[in-house]
Amino acid sequence: MGAVCCREEEIDFTTEVELSHFNLLRSVGKGAFGKVRIVQHKRTKEMYALKYINKERCIRMRGVENILQERRLLEVINTPMICNLRYAFQDDENMFMVLDLMLGGDLRFHLDRQGPMKEQVVSFYVAEIALSLCYLHSKQIVHRDLKPDNILLDEKGHAHLTDFNIAVQYKDKPLKSVAGSLAYMAPEVLSKTGYFGTVDWWSLGVVAYELLVGQRPFRAKTNDALTMAIMSEELTFPTSFQRTLSCDAMDVIRGLCERDINKRLGCGDDGFERLKAHPWFEKIEWEKLMTKDVKPPFEPDSKHANFDATHELEELLLEDNPLKARKRKDPSKRTKPLSKEMQTIEERFLVYNY
């Protein structure tokens, strides 16, 4: 008599979303609190990026409020220029956020592999990220961590802002906390004098410089020296790039990296309109760009993975507790009460289904 083949347990998709609703595919990234995998919804066959955060690790690193804030902000954001949230849920070990999948890789990946980019390509990325910043600032959200690592390309080459781990939504009072990646921080963050969305425009200028030149405009061997450079050093371009970059490109970067926020490009009531009207963006069709009805100047290679393959190896070889769907424990059968932080996660990391 032949062996009986094991059949996969039937899934009830009418229940709240959970990990068993997805096929787990490749590991493609990791951050301070969690990892990212490509997943496929078993019923719709749609592909997504699954960001999962281990609860205990998050608590140890005092990142619970950051993750909860990211989860809350992503629920109120929905624009083509951002990696939007599609589902959120948790099990006993992890918090999960299912996001739009971007197969084109991040700009750090492409910068590391191909070096400085052409002006036509960079002006396109700057325009698309400017649209995302304009949208966020209209909702009084400041990203605070704009850098090449947090700009993802889709398979066609459109740029999207991601990682809202330290983003914040302000009300009337200026923000005072020092947050972000030091090399991309605006002077008003470092001076602790208070800031709003102005800081994101400065970071965009640093990103534009780095994409064009291959290095950041302010560099130093220590954090204190780097802080001083950001606060007071004149922004200059390497001699070789002064000959190859257009005056318009350098003017935009100087405008974005202007220390006076009243003069900074992108800032103020008419800041975005001033940026759009700059000659460097003369060929940008802004209305079509908002709907992605424009062909990007660079299309990522679809035949090769546009991410570091070592993430997959680490998951296979080094992960002690590999990700898999697990049924939640019955709360009534817990032998000891949840910690304060675990209880906070239980109560505030709510299920979301777009």
Sequence and secondary structure as in RCSB ss.txt:
>XXXX:A:sequence
MGAVCCREEEIDFTTEVELSHFNLLRSVGKGAFGKVRIVQHKRTKEMYALKYINKERCIRMRGVENILQERRLLE
VINTPMICNLRYAFQDDENMFMVLDLMLGGDLRFHLDRQGPMKEQVVSFYVAEIALSLCYLHSKQIVHRDLKPDN
ILLDEKGHAHLTDFNIAVQYKDKPLKSVAGSLAYMAPEVLSKTGYFGTVDWWSLGVVAYELLVGQRPFRAKTNDA
LTMAIMSEELTFPTSFQRTLSCDAMDVIRGLCERDINKRLGCGDDGFERLKAHPWFEKIEWEKLMTKDVKPPFEP
DSKHANFDATHELEELLLEDNPLKARKRKDPSKRTKPLSKEMQTIEERFLVYNY
>XXXX:A:secstr
            TTS   GGGEEEEEEEEE SSEEEEEEEETTT  EEEEEEEEHHHHHHTT HHHHHHHHHHHH
H   TTB  EEEEEE SSEEEEEEE  TT BHHHHHHHH S  HHHHHHHHHHHHHHHHHHHHTTEE    SGGG
EEE TT  EEE   TT EE  SS B    S GGG  HHHHTTS BSTHHHHHHHHHHHHHHHHSS SS  SSHHH
HHHHHHH      HHHHHHS HHHHHHHHHHT SSTTTSTT STTHHHHHHTSGGGTT  HHHHHTT S  S   
 TTS SS THHHHHHHHT SS         GGG SS   HHHHHHHHHS  EE 
